[in-house]
Amino acid sequence: MSESGQKRKTVLRTIRLGADISEKMEAKAKATGSSVNSLLSSLITRYAEWDELAQRFGFMDVSKEFFRMFLDAAEDEKLKQITQERVTTNWKDFMEFWFGEVSPDAFVKMLSRMSTYGWWLEVEPRVTGRDYALVIRHDFNLRFSQFLKWSFDSTLRTLFKVTPQIETSGSSLLVKFTVP
């Protein structure tokens, strides 16, 4: 299925894999109860929808523990300043590059893609007309919730000229806003 919910057209491709890679794919498919074809298709989709694009934006892999320690070590005001200065610009660039527009719907798509492939948050969007509610869960701590709150507040105010209502807890956020 595509992000718009429509069934994707498929194309048959044949590839060669090294025997060791093929064995790993068969073992993983068996362990997850899927087929090798399905596993390979999901890996290639992930590459096309996330890895290649994230790499072009300079993303890098760090462990959650390292990132948690980094957040905890940063001073509140400095972290807030950096977040407000950079996140909005980065997210705007992502939306333009990935979806060709900067809009609340592209914002939700971007967060959903991050949720699917980024592994650092889960997003459940609820959109009714112009009313948006985003339930965001993560497995970091209250400090990360605060970081996300600054990120969402700055982005929504700057890009969409809305004042969001944001509730935080140690592992989640509820972000509500209405687009004029």
Stockholm file with secondary structure:
# STOCKHOLM 1.0

chainA/1-180         MSESGQKRKTVLRTIRLGADISEKMEAKAKATGSSVNSLLSSLITRYAEWDELAQRFGFMDVSKEFFRMFLDAAEDEKLKQITQERVTTNWKDFMEFWFGEVSPDAFVKMLSRMSTYGWWLEVEPRVTGRDYALVIRHDFNLRFSQFLKWSFDSTLRTLFKVTPQIETSGSSLLVKFTVP
#=GR chainA/1-180 SS CCTTSCCCCCCCCCCCCCHHHHHHHHHHHHHHTCCHHHHHHHHHHHIIIIIHHHHHTTCCCCCHHHHHHHHHHSCHHHHHHHHHHHHHHHHHHHHHHHHSSCSHHHHHHHHHHIIIIICSCEEEEEEETTEEEEEEECSSCHHHHHHHHHHHHHHHHHHHCCCCEEEECSSEEEEEEECC
#=GC SS_cons         CCTTSCCCCCCCCCCCCCHHHHHHHHHHHHHHTCCHHHHHHHHHHHIIIIIHHHHHTTCCCCCHHHHHHHHHHSCHHHHHHHHHHHHHHHHHHHHHHHHSSCSHHHHHHHHHHIIIIICSCEEEEEEETTEEEEEEECSSCHHHHHHHHHHHHHHHHHHHCCCCEEEECSSEEEEEEECC
//
